[in-house]
Amino acid sequence: MQVAMIGAGYVGLVSGACFSDFGHRVTCVDTDTAKIAALKAGDIPIFEPGLSELVATNVAAERLFFTTDLAGALEEAEAVFIAVGTPSRRGDGHADLSYVYQAARDIARAIRRYTVVVTKSTVPVGTGDEVERIIRELRPDAEFAVVSNPEFLREGAAITDFKRPDRIVVGTEDERAKQVMTDLYRPLYLNQAPLLFTSRRTAELTKYAANAFLATKITFINEIADLCEKVGGNVQDVARGIGLDNRIGSKFLHAGPGYGGSCFPKDTLALIKTAQDHGAPTRIVETVVAVNDQRKRAMARKVIQALGGSVRGRTVGILGLTFKPNTDDMRDAPSIAIITALQDAGAIVRAHDPEGVEQARLVLSDVTYVDSPYEAATGADALVIVTEWDAFRALDLKRIRALMGQPVVVDLRNIYRSDEMAALGFDYSSVGRELSPG
């Protein structure tokens, strides 16, 4: 099948590469000429495990192409995906749909045959209606259907998520479009991945509901972690105890410094605004957003407390900058609020991340970036684990202890055991677990 993907960012590039790997002929279109030139040269602009190899394989097989020419890409396309950004709009928190609507206008001018226009971007309820209106207004004669097909990709595991999905949600009531989407996803459908057809508005809402629910699980276990610290409980054991209940499940029950990333912060906020506009406020989600925002700076206070109440003039080593491991994404990463709060309190910050340093430089200033966790620990008064990269799970702790100015470790991801850290002479604290004897 001939497919066009508008937007060669995270969602568009991963989706396009995976579709091409199924045997479809995919052209990724972007207005950023530098990005397209880089992709043609084999330079992948984002870090995602396995993506570089997947792109290279399918480019070599002449199934994956990159261009700035939308009209050319749509000439033979049976389906065109809109996979552009929908960031939070400044001032009111609504999703900024300007890129989506511009894509709709561009599609209207370019389509020449029956085309299924698929919204892959995360968009509020009713966006598909507006996309259809825009195309119909500009091209009354055009044959097309607008479909919602939200993505459910986790950064760091996106290729696996695309190829082995829990479900594929397709929002359309157009029979011809249903057939096109069934053919497009046939390689997955034959592997019994559930293909769920709904109305377009239902599909749009499903993505927001899923992300809001997962954000709620994270925030819930973080509040339970706070309670555990007060009453002497262990949040990891609580999480196991409730996660073994099939009605709850174990995923997204890992206490930490709060959620971040490209989806949860903006999607929860957009859902809140949509619900308020329609007179059906989502009060639970409103509380989740407020609690999560407060939590990040609370983690900085945890570090300050571990150093006796003051970090002024003291060096704090940070391990992990990205919002999660196996990505270079710094969007709404907890490290941003934590480092900023520590700097506001007078701390000198030295930081290391396996992949995120270049992106971190764009959002964090006055930070000394180093090439290894051991450099981050050298002379530090405290070492803070913010992101649970595998590279941090088996550090040479005796070496770390010898390098540090003071043996204070604040583990915001509960990677290490309190008793083992105490035995090595660390003043160790974590999230939702008993403090070490110190």
ABEGO torsion letter per residue (X at the ends): XBBBBBEABAAAAAAAAAAAAAGBBBBBBBABAAAAAAAAAGBBABBBBGAAAAAAAAAAAGABBBBABAAAAAAABABBBBBBBBBBBBGAGBBBAAAAAAAAAAAAAABABBBBBBBABBBBBGAAAAAAAAAAAABAABBBBBBBBBBBBBBGAAAAAAABBABBBBBBABAAAAAAAAAAAAAAAAAGBBBBBBBAAAAAAAAAAAAAAAAAAAAAAAAAAAAAAAAGBBAAAAAAAAAABAAAEABGABBBAEBBEAAAAAAAAAAAAAAAAAGBBBAAAAAAAAAAAAAAAAAAAAAAAAAGGBABGBBBBBBEABABBGBABABGBAAAAAAAAAAAAGBBBBBBBAAAAAAAAAABBGBBBBABAAAAABGBABBBBABBBAAAABBBAAAAAAABABBBBBBAAGABBAAAAAAAGBBBBBBGBBBBAX
